[in-house]
Structures are given as structure tokens and as C-alpha cells.
């Protein structure tokens, strides 16, 4: 995957977070912010994979998604069943948190891991999974900026054909309240051994955190 396509994918992700493009498809009531991001980001890359002509494979918390997408992707389920007949579920993980599978089922142009916790050991553990899969673009999404140096160090063990897209999402540090309109910042960088890579923009977006209910947070548009 060339640099231009990677930057396009990343920029479209930022734009979708800013304009909340897919919030009507996510059941975002009474879930933790991290669970919200987990579903939102998986959906973004799922939808992008479909638009690019791949079979995108992942696992959603189905009770947090609008049921209409089950109807939208019925044909996708039927096609995928012909490629991987041992799988009956319309949405599942395939070795990583999310993958794009080619139509013949033989290659994976994209693999992704997402770690919700602010725990460097857990982030590194998930990132190492990407080192053992054959994919031209490997994406790591995480929520602890301190993990950046270690991930870049580990990426040096990759081969010449691989490219890594590291995406970090963080709540603005000057905001101490638990509920209300919360501002987040998304930052990314590209790493590759065999080619120069562009700088990626960083940007901010916000979501509205409602009153806690049953030890969870309600996220609204």
C-alpha cells in the first residue's frame, strides 16, 4: 500500500471522528469511552475495507451496533462464507483485532491491533502480534503516548516490505472532569524501512460524556 493511500485512510479517520460520521451506527449509550472507541475504530476500518474491495474481518460488540448494518452486509456474509466456509458469523477476528482479506482469501493487505488500556506492557504485547503476520500495512491504535518509543524500536525488526501506522488517541490532559464535553486528540506516525514516509497531521475532536450509569459512561453525539 503506497504512502498516499495510507495518508488518505488516516486523514479520513480523523475527519470521521471530528464530524462523528458513524455515530448513528454505533450503540454508544452507557458504554465506557474506551469501548466506544473500540467499536467506532473497528467500524471505520471495517467500512473502509469494504469500500476498498476487501473482506474486512473483526469482532464487534453487536449490542452496541445499529441492527440495520446486519441487513446492509448480508451479501458480504454470503460472499465471505464461500471463501472461509468454516466461519458462520458475519463478523469475526482473523488472527488480529481487524484484518482486510483479499477476495481470494490468500493475502491480507492490512492487519490491525487495538489496545484500550493505558498499559505499555499490554500495548507491546498486542503490537508484537503484528510482527508475526504477513501484511503490507500494519496498524496499531493505542491510548498511551509513552508506548511510542518502544513500538518504533520493535518495528525495526520488520522486513523491507512492511509499513506501520501508529495511531495514538488521548484525552486532553487539562480536562479533569469525568462527564461533559470531552476533547480528545489523535496523532499518528508512519514507519517503514525501505521508503521515506510523510508526516501525519494531528487534530482534536470531542464527544459528549453523559452521567454515569451502572459504573459505565454514556456517550452521545
HELIX and SHEET records of a PDB file:
HELIX    1   1 UNK A    3  UNK A   19  1                                  17    
HELIX    2   2 UNK A   33  UNK A   51  1                                  19    
HELIX    3   3 UNK A   62  UNK A   64  5                                   3    
HELIX    4   4 UNK A   68  UNK A   72  1                                   5    
HELIX    5   5 UNK A   74  UNK A   83  1                                  10    
HELIX    6   6 UNK A  120  UNK A  130  1                                  11    
HELIX    7   7 UNK A  145  UNK A  147  5                                   3    
HELIX    8   8 UNK A  148  UNK A  155  1                                   8    
SHEET    1   A 8 UNK A  55  UNK A  58  0                                        
SHEET    2   A 8 UNK A  98  UNK A 101 -1                                        
SHEET    3   A 8 UNK A 108  UNK A 114 -1                                        
SHEET    4   A 8 UNK A 135  UNK A 142  1                                        
SHEET    5   A 8 UNK A 163  UNK A 171  1                                        
SHEET    6   A 8 UNK A 180  UNK A 192 -1                                        
SHEET    7   A 8 UNK A 203  UNK A 209 -1                                        
SHEET    8   A 8 UNK A 219  UNK A 220 -1                                        
END                                                                             
